[in-house]
Amino acid sequence: MNEKTYTFIKLLTAILLAATVSTSITIGNYIVPIIATLAAFVILWTMKKRVATVMEDELDYKVAGDAARYSITIFSIASVILAIYFMANKASNAGFELLGSTLAYSACFLIILQSVFFKFLRSKNYGTSKNDN
Amino acid sequence: MEPQKMTTKIKELRARYGITQEKLAQMVKVRRETILFVEQGKYVPSLKLAYDIAKALKTSIDELFFFK
């Protein structure tokens, strides 16, 4: 299978999944979306393995790492600024305190999660990448 | 300390052996864009990729990559 076919299957799966999930939620069925999501994941995972051409390499992993780092930094800073704003103005709206706490705890959780993964991955032998034999 | 700029002889050796970027990418199992970025000195490859490229172009790493 070539990359073009895989991209087509990926698009088709995404469209079908979106349609299934939205329809199921509208009629109040919450089991079908879970099954459909898992099925889509399995289908795409299986198809990706059949693609003959290289779809991702070490440059993609590096870019993904950088993108994740920027995302975490921006999300954390934005969450903290918004959390401070909401906390400072909690007297003006009853919901602000909850909103501020949620944002602050989300930022903390994300930073802790990132630190844990960083420490765990750093302790492993990182001399070899996924592509190495 | 300023980062060193990387230059390569990949393009020159590719031309010598008549290998396209696509073909080289297939040989070293990366995407063509990665070869392009390495050639342009925009991406410093891992030791493994540098070794694979050097091997594919029948040369050694120190004759293929230069830092100044």
Backbone of each chain as ProteinMPNN parsed JSONL, in Angstrom:
{"seq_chain_A": "MNEKTYTFIKLLTAILLAATVSTSITIGNYIVPIIATLAAFVILWTMKKRVATVMEDELDYKVAGDAARYSITIFSIASVILAIYFMANKASNAGFELLGSTLAYSACFLIILQSVFFKFLRSKNYGTSKNDN", "coords_chain_A": {"N_chain_A": [[0.838, -1.198, 0.0], [0.488, 2.244, -0.79], [1.41, 5.633, 0.306], [-0.551, 7.45, -0.397], [-2.925, 5.976, -0.633], [-3.174, 5.178, 1.999], [-3.559, 7.666, 3.252], [-6.037, 8.323, 2.154], [-7.638, 6.277, 3.242], [-7.362, 6.939, 5.9], [-8.616, 9.428, 6.024], [-11.224, 8.706, 5.276], [-11.856, 6.956, 7.376], [-11.808, 8.753, 9.504], [-13.947, 10.43, 8.827], [-16.11, 8.616, 8.865], [-15.956, 7.821, 11.532], [-16.435, 10.224, 12.901], [-19.063, 10.7, 12.062], [-20.36, 8.432, 13.106], [-19.896, 8.703, 15.876], [-21.114, 11.202, 16.469], [-23.784, 10.705, 15.705], [-24.441, 8.552, 17.394], [-24.196, 9.695, 19.953], [-26.16, 11.609, 19.8], [-28.469, 10.038, 19.731], [-28.281, 8.975, 22.193], [-26.666, 6.786, 22.786], [-23.887, 5.498, 24.276], [-22.013, 3.539, 24.123], [-21.441, 2.644, 21.549], [-19.817, 4.808, 20.382], [-17.389, 4.416, 21.768], [-16.627, 1.821, 21.021], [-16.47, 2.243, 18.258], [-14.377, 4.132, 18.119], [-12.239, 2.624, 19.114], [-12.179, 0.625, 17.152], [-11.554, 2.164, 14.891], [-9.024, 3.027, 15.615], [-7.624, 0.576, 15.629], [-7.93, -0.196, 12.936], [-6.545, 1.914, 11.58], [-4.009, 1.641, 12.677], [-3.307, -0.934, 11.803], [-3.375, -0.536, 9.032], [-1.376, 1.371, 8.712], [0.881, -0.063, 9.226], [1.092, -1.493, 6.937], [1.919, 0.214, 4.999], [4.283, 0.82, 2.559], [6.176, 2.838, 2.117], [8.336, 5.133, 3.94], [6.862, 6.783, 6.562], [7.274, 8.336, 8.766], [10.089, 9.703, 10.459], [13.296, 10.18, 12.155], [13.522, 12.963, 12.161], [10.893, 13.826, 12.214], [10.175, 12.869, 14.746], [11.773, 14.474, 16.319], [10.804, 17.019, 15.712], [8.209, 16.674, 16.637], [8.703, 16.397, 19.362], [9.734, 18.946, 19.974], [7.485, 20.487, 19.304], [5.687, 19.541, 21.216], [6.925, 20.423, 23.536], [6.808, 23.23, 23.242], [4.037, 23.512, 23.219], [3.32, 22.632, 25.803], [4.636, 24.56, 27.355], [3.394, 26.97, 26.503], [0.693, 26.414, 27.095], [0.841, 26.039, 29.881], [1.771, 28.559, 30.847], [-0.28, 30.264, 29.896], [-2.482, 29.14, 31.231], [-1.835, 29.611, 33.917], [-1.772, 32.435, 33.99], [-4.456, 32.993, 33.319], [-5.713, 31.63, 35.412], [-4.866, 33.114, 37.644], [-6.085, 35.529, 37.009], [-8.837, 34.793, 37.087], [-9.071, 33.959, 39.764], [-8.466, 36.298, 41.075], [-10.626, 37.803, 40.411], [-12.807, 36.559, 41.562], [-14.852, 37.421, 43.16], [-16.58, 38.808, 41.552], [-17.886, 36.966, 39.971], [-19.44, 33.893, 40.531], [-18.615, 31.524, 39.414], [-15.969, 31.815, 38.725], [-13.991, 31.101, 40.604], [-13.968, 28.306, 40.65], [-13.313, 27.843, 37.995], [-10.789, 29.05, 37.846], [-9.364, 27.445, 39.7], [-9.539, 24.955, 38.43], [-8.098, 25.421, 36.08], [-5.565, 26.058, 37.164], [-4.916, 23.675, 38.546], [-4.928, 21.93, 36.373], [-2.743, 22.856, 34.886], [-0.709, 22.346, 36.746], [-0.905, 19.539, 36.93], [-0.26, 18.792, 34.318], [2.397, 19.711, 34.135], [3.613, 18.162, 36.134], [3.156, 15.602, 35.118], [4.66, 15.766, 32.766], [7.209, 16.089, 33.872], [7.525, 13.658, 35.21], [7.462, 11.803, 33.081], [9.654, 12.761, 31.676], [11.767, 12.275, 33.473], [11.58, 9.491, 33.678], [11.97, 8.643, 30.997], [14.456, 9.738, 30.555], [16.048, 8.285, 32.229], [16.161, 5.895, 31.001], [17.901, 3.994, 28.456], [18.75, 6.156, 26.082], [20.119, 6.108, 23.759], [19.399, 4.786, 21.572], [17.056, 4.907, 18.919], [13.597, 4.622, 17.818], [13.811, 3.729, 15.247], [16.19, 2.407, 15.085], [18.072, -0.619, 14.732]], "CA_chain_A": [[0.0, 0.0, 0.0], [1.282, 3.476, -0.791], [1.024, 6.656, 1.277], [-1.775, 8.1, -0.871], [-4.045, 5.105, -0.263], [-3.297, 5.24, 3.455], [-4.151, 8.968, 3.581], [-7.448, 8.229, 1.791], [-8.294, 5.426, 4.245], [-7.354, 7.707, 7.149], [-9.68, 10.44, 5.9], [-12.505, 7.991, 5.261], [-12.079, 6.468, 8.737], [-12.119, 9.913, 10.346], [-15.307, 10.89, 8.494], [-17.048, 7.61, 9.378], [-15.907, 7.862, 13.003], [-17.128, 11.447, 13.331], [-20.499, 10.498, 11.818], [-20.841, 7.425, 14.062], [-19.872, 9.257, 17.244], [-22.145, 12.246, 16.62], [-25.117, 10.079, 15.632], [-24.654, 7.742, 18.601], [-24.394, 10.581, 21.108], [-27.474, 12.253, 19.613], [-29.551, 9.104, 20.119], [-28.047, 8.595, 23.591], [-25.903, 5.544, 22.935], [-22.501, 5.871, 24.583], [-21.133, 2.368, 23.946], [-21.023, 2.624, 20.132], [-18.657, 5.669, 20.116], [-16.164, 3.82, 22.321], [-16.28, 0.703, 20.136], [-16.09, 2.818, 16.951], [-13.056, 4.751, 18.28], [-11.261, 1.535, 19.206], [-12.112, -0.013, 15.828], [-10.824, 3.086, 14.003], [-7.614, 2.97, 16.033], [-7.069, -0.707, 15.167], [-7.872, -0.137, 11.461], [-5.459, 2.808, 11.151], [-2.738, 1.047, 13.131], [-3.037, -2.051, 10.888], [-3.089, 0.015, 7.695], [-0.092, 2.087, 8.749], [1.934, -1.076, 9.178], [1.166, -2.025, 5.563], [2.457, 1.215, 4.073], [5.662, 0.453, 2.215], [7.083, 3.989, 2.225], [8.587, 5.645, 5.293], [5.923, 7.88, 6.815], [7.83, 9.205, 9.807], [11.473, 9.364, 10.762], [13.843, 10.848, 13.333], [13.244, 14.406, 12.11], [9.511, 13.989, 12.676], [10.16, 12.672, 16.202], [12.401, 15.652, 16.92], [9.851, 18.126, 15.562], [7.093, 16.376, 17.536], [9.198, 16.71, 20.704], [9.799, 20.408, 20.092], [6.108, 20.988, 19.291], [5.099, 19.2, 22.52], [7.545, 21.308, 24.529], [6.216, 24.575, 23.08], [2.626, 23.435, 23.62], [3.267, 22.554, 27.274], [5.056, 25.861, 27.889], [2.352, 27.978, 26.232], [-0.508, 26.058, 27.855], [1.098, 26.274, 31.31], [1.817, 30.009, 31.112], [-1.632, 30.813, 29.663], [-3.356, 28.653, 32.307], [-1.486, 30.302, 35.166], [-2.23, 33.833, 33.865], [-5.92, 32.991, 33.398], [-6.098, 31.192, 36.764], [-4.658, 34.28, 38.526], [-7.146, 36.508, 36.673], [-10.121, 34.307, 37.59], [-9.011, 33.951, 41.225], [-8.482, 37.694, 41.534], [-11.958, 38.357, 40.174], [-13.826, 35.568, 41.971], [-15.972, 38.113, 43.806], [-17.514, 39.307, 40.54], [-18.644, 35.855, 39.385], [-19.328, 32.709, 41.39], [-17.945, 30.428, 38.698], [-14.56, 32.124, 38.468], [-13.094, 30.384, 41.521], [-13.876, 26.925, 40.145], [-12.601, 27.92, 36.713], [-9.381, 29.335, 38.173], [-8.771, 26.255, 40.332], [-9.429, 23.915, 37.396], [-6.967, 25.775, 35.203], [-4.311, 25.956, 37.928], [-4.622, 22.253, 38.769], [-4.611, 21.327, 35.063], [-1.357, 23.23, 34.562], [0.161, 21.59, 37.669], [-0.941, 18.13, 36.531], [0.485, 18.654, 33.06], [3.837, 19.884, 34.417], [4.057, 16.978, 36.896], [3.159, 14.482, 34.158], [5.802, 15.972, 31.873], [8.417, 15.845, 34.669], [7.604, 12.21, 35.467], [7.859, 11.161, 31.822], [11.02, 13.187, 31.351], [12.68, 11.545, 34.357], [11.507, 8.083, 33.308], [12.602, 8.436, 29.688], [15.875, 10.129, 30.662], [16.76, 7.222, 32.94], [16.327, 4.77, 30.061], [18.974, 4.176, 27.481], [18.197, 6.878, 24.971], [21.06, 6.121, 22.659], [18.779, 4.152, 20.405], [15.736, 5.433, 18.592], [12.647, 3.612, 17.351], [14.204, 3.233, 13.932], [17.437, 1.654, 15.131], [17.921, -2.074, 14.857]], "C_chain_A": [[0.879, 1.258, 0.0], [0.673, 4.529, 0.156], [-0.312, 7.317, 0.924], [-3.013, 7.295, -0.455], [-4.289, 5.181, 1.244], [-3.967, 6.549, 3.885], [-5.649, 8.963, 3.284], [-8.214, 7.421, 2.838], [-8.409, 6.185, 5.577], [-8.483, 8.745, 7.149], [-11.062, 9.809, 5.995], [-12.858, 7.507, 6.67], [-12.479, 7.617, 9.653], [-13.542, 10.406, 10.109], [-16.347, 9.926, 9.082], [-17.117, 7.644, 10.9], [-16.682, 9.07, 13.529], [-18.637, 11.285, 13.191], [-21.077, 9.535, 12.849], [-20.952, 8.006, 15.464], [-20.989, 10.285, 17.424], [-23.553, 11.662, 16.604], [-25.428, 9.315, 16.915], [-24.934, 8.614, 19.815], [-25.761, 11.264, 21.026], [-28.612, 11.33, 20.057], [-29.343, 8.532, 21.536], [-27.329, 7.276, 23.799], [-24.424, 5.889, 23.132], [-21.506, 4.71, 24.427], [-20.555, 2.356, 22.525], [-19.827, 3.558, 19.857], [-17.338, 5.081, 20.614], [-15.672, 2.696, 21.411], [-15.774, 1.229, 18.789], [-14.684, 3.436, 17.017], [-11.968, 3.683, 18.333], [-11.061, 0.851, 17.854], [-11.305, 0.848, 14.858], [-9.326, 3.058, 14.313], [-6.936, 1.706, 15.492], [-6.899, -0.69, 13.636], [-6.674, 0.702, 11.006], [-4.087, 2.249, 11.513], [-2.318, -0.084, 12.183], [-2.637, -1.532, 9.505], [-1.713, 0.677, 7.653], [1.08, 1.112, 8.637], [2.152, -1.613, 7.763], [1.736, -1.041, 4.556], [3.933, 0.928, 3.841], [6.634, 1.612, 2.405], [7.227, 4.448, 3.676], [7.684, 6.853, 5.525], [6.402, 8.821, 7.905], [9.245, 8.743, 10.125], [11.966, 10.204, 11.933], [13.594, 12.353, 13.346], [11.828, 14.695, 12.604], [9.423, 13.846, 14.197], [10.733, 13.894, 16.912], [11.43, 16.841, 16.878], [8.666, 17.929, 16.511], [7.476, 16.715, 18.979], [9.23, 18.208, 20.95], [8.388, 20.999, 20.17], [5.434, 20.733, 20.641], [5.638, 20.134, 23.606], [6.943, 22.724, 24.459], [4.764, 24.577, 23.568], [2.496, 23.443, 25.133], [3.597, 23.918, 27.881], [3.942, 26.895, 27.724], [1.093, 27.701, 27.051], [-0.323, 26.385, 29.335], [1.067, 27.76, 31.631], [0.417, 30.627, 30.972], [-2.582, 30.405, 30.787], [-3.097, 29.402, 33.598], [-1.989, 31.751, 35.126], [-3.759, 33.905, 34.015], [-6.401, 32.611, 34.795], [-5.957, 32.359, 37.744], [-5.766, 35.314, 38.294], [-8.484, 36.08, 37.274], [-10.163, 34.334, 39.119], [-9.13, 35.383, 41.771], [-9.878, 38.307, 41.396], [-13.081, 37.423, 40.614], [-15.05, 36.224, 42.628], [-17.025, 38.563, 42.793], [-18.36, 38.206, 39.907], [-18.386, 34.588, 40.198], [-18.541, 31.576, 40.727], [-16.453, 30.622, 38.502], [-13.596, 31.324, 39.354], [-12.859, 28.949, 41.034], [-13.054, 26.878, 38.849], [-11.092, 28.128, 36.936], [-8.677, 28.129, 38.754], [-8.546, 25.165, 39.288], [-8.231, 24.182, 36.495], [-5.632, 25.588, 35.919], [-3.924, 24.5, 38.151], [-4.271, 21.53, 37.461], [-3.161, 21.604, 34.683], [-0.383, 22.446, 35.433], [0.252, 20.129, 37.245], [-0.108, 17.897, 35.275], [1.996, 18.744, 33.298], [4.389, 18.668, 35.169], [4.179, 15.776, 35.959], [4.378, 14.562, 33.237], [7.106, 15.65, 32.602], [8.628, 14.348, 34.904], [8.081, 11.48, 34.212], [9.292, 11.513, 31.446], [12.025, 12.376, 32.159], [12.751, 10.067, 33.965], [12.252, 7.819, 31.995], [14.094, 8.752, 29.724], [16.692, 9.019, 31.314], [16.986, 5.995, 32.058], [17.509, 5.034, 29.145], [18.402, 4.876, 26.254], [19.173, 7.02, 23.812], [20.467, 5.529, 21.397], [17.403, 4.715, 20.172], [14.856, 4.29, 18.107], [13.063, 2.968, 16.037], [15.437, 2.342, 13.958], [17.176, 0.161, 15.307], [18.737, -2.595, 16.039]], "O_chain_A": [[1.887, 1.321, 0.704], [-0.408, 4.344, 0.716], [-1.094, 7.69, 1.799], [-4.008, 7.852, 0.009], [-5.428, 5.239, 1.708], [-4.829, 6.554, 4.764], [-6.441, 9.518, 4.046], [-9.297, 7.817, 3.27], [-9.414, 6.085, 6.28], [-9.199, 8.911, 8.136], [-11.946, 10.304, 6.694], [-14.002, 7.628, 7.108], [-13.38, 7.475, 10.479], [-14.256, 10.754, 11.049], [-17.322, 10.345, 9.705], [-18.191, 7.514, 11.487], [-17.472, 8.961, 14.466], [-19.398, 11.676, 14.076], [-22.149, 9.78, 13.402], [-21.96, 7.83, 16.149], [-21.723, 10.244, 18.411], [-24.41, 12.069, 17.388], [-26.529, 9.411, 17.456], [-25.815, 8.301, 20.616], [-26.43, 11.47, 22.038], [-29.584, 11.769, 20.672], [-30.132, 7.713, 22.007], [-27.383, 6.709, 24.89], [-23.796, 6.495, 22.264], [-20.299, 4.895, 24.584], [-19.369, 2.1, 22.316], [-18.899, 3.147, 19.162], [-16.301, 5.226, 19.968], [-14.491, 2.615, 21.072], [-14.785, 0.733, 18.248], [-13.894, 3.285, 16.085], [-10.922, 3.806, 17.696], [-9.938, 0.538, 17.46], [-10.479, 0.339, 14.101], [-8.484, 3.063, 13.416], [-5.823, 1.759, 14.968], [-5.868, -1.11, 13.111], [-5.887, 0.271, 10.163], [-3.13, 2.373, 10.749], [-1.151, -0.193, 11.805], [-1.689, -2.023, 8.892], [-0.981, 0.55, 6.671], [2.115, 1.414, 8.043], [3.225, -2.114, 7.427], [2.005, -1.397, 3.409], [4.722, 0.809, 4.779], [7.78, 1.406, 2.805], [6.366, 4.191, 4.518], [7.736, 7.828, 4.775], [5.981, 9.977, 7.962], [9.557, 7.553, 10.069], [11.179, 10.857, 12.618], [13.468, 12.954, 14.413], [11.59, 15.673, 13.314], [8.701, 14.591, 14.859], [10.245, 14.299, 17.967], [11.26, 17.563, 17.861], [8.178, 18.884, 17.115], [6.664, 17.258, 19.728], [8.806, 18.683, 22.004], [8.118, 21.886, 20.98], [4.707, 21.585, 21.152], [4.896, 20.577, 24.482], [6.616, 23.326, 25.482], [4.32, 25.51, 24.237], [1.668, 24.166, 25.689], [2.924, 24.375, 28.805], [3.588, 27.601, 28.668], [0.498, 28.612, 27.626], [-1.219, 26.942, 29.969], [0.41, 28.177, 32.585], [-0.013, 31.41, 31.819], [-3.39, 31.213, 31.246], [-4.035, 29.787, 34.297], [-2.562, 32.239, 36.1], [-4.287, 34.753, 34.735], [-7.363, 33.182, 35.308], [-6.833, 32.57, 38.583], [-6.308, 35.892, 39.236], [-9.182, 36.885, 37.89], [-11.185, 34.694, 39.702], [-9.794, 35.636, 42.776], [-10.261, 39.2, 42.152], [-14.191, 37.496, 40.085], [-16.139, 35.65, 42.646], [-18.205, 38.685, 43.122], [-19.432, 38.481, 39.367], [-17.24, 34.262, 40.51], [-17.889, 30.777, 41.4], [-15.748, 29.678, 38.146], [-12.522, 30.92, 38.908], [-11.733, 28.452, 41.007], [-12.221, 25.993, 38.649], [-10.253, 27.481, 36.31], [-7.551, 27.809, 38.374], [-7.493, 24.529, 39.264], [-7.453, 23.279, 36.19], [-4.688, 25.032, 35.358], [-2.766, 24.122, 37.974], [-3.427, 20.634, 37.444], [-2.444, 20.716, 34.222], [0.632, 21.943, 34.951], [1.337, 19.55, 37.204], [0.649, 16.93, 35.184], [2.772, 17.967, 32.742], [5.491, 18.201, 34.881], [5.161, 15.035, 35.997], [5.037, 13.558, 32.966], [8.001, 15.022, 32.036], [9.745, 13.839, 34.811], [8.985, 10.648, 34.271], [10.045, 10.67, 30.959], [13.003, 11.858, 31.619], [13.827, 9.471, 33.924], [13.057, 6.892, 31.9], [14.893, 8.126, 29.026], [17.867, 8.831, 31.001], [17.866, 5.173, 32.317], [18.036, 6.144, 29.074], [17.66, 4.274, 25.477], [19.064, 7.934, 22.994], [20.971, 5.744, 20.295], [16.662, 4.974, 21.12], [15.3, 3.147, 17.998], [12.717, 1.821, 15.75], [15.713, 1.616, 13.003], [16.203, -0.256, 15.936], [18.738, -3.797, 16.306]]}, "seq_chain_B": "MEPQKMTTKIKELRARYGITQEKLAQMVKVRRETILFVEQGKYVPSLKLAYDIAKALKTSIDELFFFK", "coords_chain_B": {"N_chain_B": [[28.683, 30.142, 23.366], [28.709, 29.94, 19.896], [26.472, 28.145, 17.737], [27.704, 25.59, 15.592], [27.918, 25.662, 12.034], [26.593, 23.333, 9.769], [27.819, 21.668, 6.928], [27.469, 19.667, 3.987], [28.512, 16.962, 1.812], [26.691, 15.592, 0.473], [24.949, 16.111, -1.722], [26.748, 16.404, -3.806], [27.953, 13.855, -3.884], [25.722, 12.316, -4.377], [25.111, 13.107, -6.936], [27.355, 12.154, -8.218], [27.035, 9.377, -8.032], [24.621, 9.11, -9.213], [22.243, 9.1, -7.733], [19.021, 9.774, -6.62], [17.301, 12.097, -4.38], [15.032, 10.898, -3.371], [15.594, 8.183, -3.776], [17.86, 7.861, -2.157], [16.695, 8.426, 0.283], [14.99, 6.243, 0.52], [16.902, 4.245, 0.706], [18.106, 4.741, 3.184], [15.99, 4.678, 4.846], [14.337, 6.961, 5.534], [12.303, 9.983, 5.278], [11.986, 11.833, 2.201], [12.129, 14.584, 2.563], [13.663, 14.837, 4.83], [16.211, 14.149, 3.96], [16.596, 16.273, 2.248], [16.643, 18.454, 4.074], [18.913, 17.769, 5.542], [20.859, 17.88, 3.59], [20.777, 20.606, 3.026], [21.827, 21.568, 5.303], [20.184, 22.213, 7.363], [19.222, 20.441, 9.163], [20.736, 18.506, 11.594], [21.75, 15.302, 11.388], [21.113, 12.201, 13.24], [23.65, 10.113, 14.722], [23.356, 7.543, 13.772], [21.815, 7.883, 11.421], [23.537, 9.522, 9.979], [25.644, 7.775, 9.651], [24.399, 5.763, 8.135], [23.777, 7.215, 5.785], [26.326, 7.905, 4.925], [27.322, 5.365, 4.43], [25.617, 4.513, 2.393], [26.423, 6.221, 0.411], [28.906, 5.408, -0.08], [31.107, 6.33, 1.497], [32.794, 7.971, 4.278], [31.708, 9.201, 7.515], [33.165, 11.47, 8.394], [34.071, 12.45, 6.026], [31.905, 13.298, 4.81], [30.351, 15.054, 6.304], [30.698, 18.375, 7.55], [31.677, 20.709, 9.995], [31.615, 24.101, 10.769]], "CA_chain_B": [[29.301, 29.528, 22.193], [27.823, 29.934, 18.741], [26.322, 26.817, 17.133], [28.486, 25.419, 14.365], [27.102, 25.427, 10.844], [26.933, 22.067, 9.127], [27.745, 21.546, 5.472], [27.656, 18.259, 3.598], [28.85, 16.666, 0.41], [25.684, 14.61, 0.036], [24.468, 16.448, -3.061], [27.854, 16.125, -4.729], [28.105, 12.398, -4.005], [24.51, 11.792, -5.015], [25.268, 13.374, -8.374], [28.405, 11.254, -8.721], [26.512, 8.01, -8.15], [23.309, 9.141, -9.888], [21.188, 8.728, -6.776], [18.101, 10.88, -6.327], [16.982, 12.258, -2.947], [14.024, 9.879, -3.087], [16.266, 6.881, -3.728], [18.697, 7.861, -0.953], [15.773, 8.354, 1.418], [14.558, 4.84, 0.605], [18.053, 3.431, 1.13], [18.405, 4.931, 4.61], [14.691, 4.567, 5.53], [13.782, 8.215, 6.056], [11.501, 10.683, 4.275], [12.803, 12.624, 1.278], [12.302, 15.916, 3.151], [14.759, 14.76, 5.813], [17.444, 14.2, 3.164], [16.677, 17.651, 1.76], [17.072, 19.31, 5.189], [20.301, 17.427, 5.89], [21.666, 18.432, 2.488], [20.807, 22.068, 3.158], [22.459, 21.897, 6.582], [19.156, 22.697, 8.299], [19.005, 19.407, 10.179], [21.918, 17.693, 11.895], [21.193, 13.96, 11.599], [21.648, 11.383, 14.333], [24.851, 9.373, 14.324], [22.894, 6.378, 13.002], [21.426, 8.322, 10.077], [24.76, 9.997, 9.319], [26.382, 6.55, 9.285], [23.664, 5.114, 7.028], [23.936, 8.025, 4.571], [27.723, 7.748, 4.502], [27.447, 4.005, 3.892], [24.891, 4.479, 1.122], [27.184, 6.998, -0.584], [30.227, 4.758, -0.124], [32.129, 7.202, 2.08], [32.757, 7.941, 5.745], [31.005, 10.351, 8.097], [34.012, 12.67, 8.442], [34.272, 12.979, 4.665], [30.594, 13.709, 4.312], [29.819, 16.184, 7.087], [31.693, 19.343, 8.03], [31.149, 21.727, 10.91], [32.504, 25.264, 10.889]], "C_chain_B": [[28.302, 29.458, 21.037], [27.681, 28.533, 18.148], [27.085, 26.729, 15.806], [27.566, 25.113, 13.188], [27.572, 24.148, 10.152], [26.833, 22.181, 7.601], [27.99, 20.079, 5.123], [28.037, 18.143, 2.118], [27.824, 15.709, -0.198], [25.257, 14.848, -1.414], [25.505, 16.059, -4.115], [28.004, 14.615, -4.972], [26.881, 11.746, -4.647], [24.623, 11.925, -6.524], [26.295, 12.415, -8.98], [27.87, 9.842, -8.966], [25.138, 7.947, -8.827], [22.172, 8.696, -8.991], [20.31, 9.953, -6.507], [17.865, 10.97, -4.816], [16.003, 11.172, -2.509], [14.674, 8.508, -2.878], [17.121, 6.777, -2.453], [17.83, 7.725, 0.301], [15.291, 6.918, 1.63], [15.673, 3.961, 1.148], [18.313, 3.542, 2.632], [17.135, 4.974, 5.474], [14.265, 5.85, 6.252], [12.941, 8.854, 4.965], [12.419, 11.556, 3.426], [13.102, 14.012, 1.845], [13.473, 15.94, 4.13], [16.104, 14.848, 5.095], [17.676, 15.629, 2.675], [17.204, 18.58, 2.859], [18.52, 19.032, 5.595], [21.237, 18.029, 4.844], [21.847, 19.943, 2.614], [21.461, 22.518, 4.461], [21.483, 22.41, 7.624], [18.888, 21.69, 9.414], [20.27, 18.58, 10.347], [21.417, 16.287, 12.219], [21.791, 13.255, 12.803], [22.88, 10.645, 13.806], [24.477, 8.193, 13.428], [22.551, 6.776, 11.563], [22.651, 8.797, 9.291], [25.579, 8.801, 8.821], [25.726, 5.865, 8.085], [23.84, 5.872, 5.715], [25.348, 7.848, 4.016], [27.931, 6.387, 3.832], [26.782, 3.905, 2.516], [25.666, 5.208, 0.018], [28.648, 6.559, -0.653], [31.346, 5.691, 0.369], [32.064, 7.096, 3.604], [32.107, 9.227, 6.263], [31.867, 11.612, 8.029], [34.317, 13.237, 7.049], [32.975, 13.531, 4.072], [30.048, 14.954, 5.016], [30.942, 17.067, 7.605], [31.002, 20.365, 8.935], [32.126, 22.891, 10.99], [31.769, 26.433, 11.557]], "O_chain_B": [[27.184, 28.969, 21.2], [28.668, 27.802, 18.062], [27.101, 27.672, 15.014], [26.57, 24.403, 13.326], [28.768, 23.913, 9.974], [25.867, 22.73, 7.07], [28.637, 19.349, 5.873], [27.903, 19.073, 1.324], [28.06, 15.102, -1.243], [25.209, 13.921, -2.223], [25.188, 15.477, -5.153], [28.16, 14.166, -6.107], [26.995, 10.754, -5.367], [24.289, 11.015, -7.283], [26.129, 11.929, -10.099], [28.201, 9.199, -9.963], [24.567, 6.869, -8.994], [21.254, 8.003, -9.429], [20.814, 11.034, -6.204], [18.186, 10.045, -4.07], [16.127, 10.603, -1.424], [14.35, 7.781, -1.939], [17.112, 5.756, -1.766], [18.176, 7.013, 1.244], [15.196, 6.44, 2.76], [15.434, 3.052, 1.943], [18.693, 2.565, 3.276], [17.193, 5.266, 6.669], [13.886, 5.824, 7.423], [12.866, 8.334, 3.851], [13.491, 11.966, 3.871], [14.189, 14.553, 1.638], [14.183, 16.94, 4.241], [17.02, 15.53, 5.555], [18.801, 16.129, 2.686], [18.098, 19.391, 2.616], [19.259, 19.95, 5.949], [22.271, 18.609, 5.175], [22.921, 20.482, 2.346], [21.628, 23.715, 4.694], [21.886, 22.971, 8.643], [18.387, 22.051, 10.48], [20.806, 18.029, 9.386], [20.729, 16.096, 13.223], [22.835, 13.652, 13.321], [23.109, 10.57, 12.599], [25.174, 7.881, 12.463], [22.942, 6.1, 10.61], [22.788, 8.516, 8.101], [26.129, 8.819, 7.72], [26.403, 5.443, 7.147], [24.028, 5.264, 4.661], [25.544, 7.668, 2.814], [28.615, 6.271, 2.815], [27.322, 3.29, 1.596], [25.573, 4.854, -1.158], [29.501, 7.251, -1.209], [32.392, 5.816, -0.268], [31.367, 6.239, 4.148], [31.978, 10.21, 5.533], [31.386, 12.684, 7.661], [34.77, 14.375, 6.923], [32.956, 14.135, 3.0], [29.379, 15.789, 4.408], [31.989, 16.586, 8.038], [29.889, 20.815, 8.661], [33.315, 22.699, 11.246], [32.352, 27.501, 11.745]]}, "name": "protein", "num_of_chains": 2, "seq": "MNEKTYTFIKLLTAILLAATVSTSITIGNYIVPIIATLAAFVILWTMKKRVATVMEDELDYKVAGDAARYSITIFSIASVILAIYFMANKASNAGFELLGSTLAYSACFLIILQSVFFKFLRSKNYGTSKNDNMEPQKMTTKIKELRARYGITQEKLAQMVKVRRETILFVEQGKYVPSLKLAYDIAKALKTSIDELFFFK"}
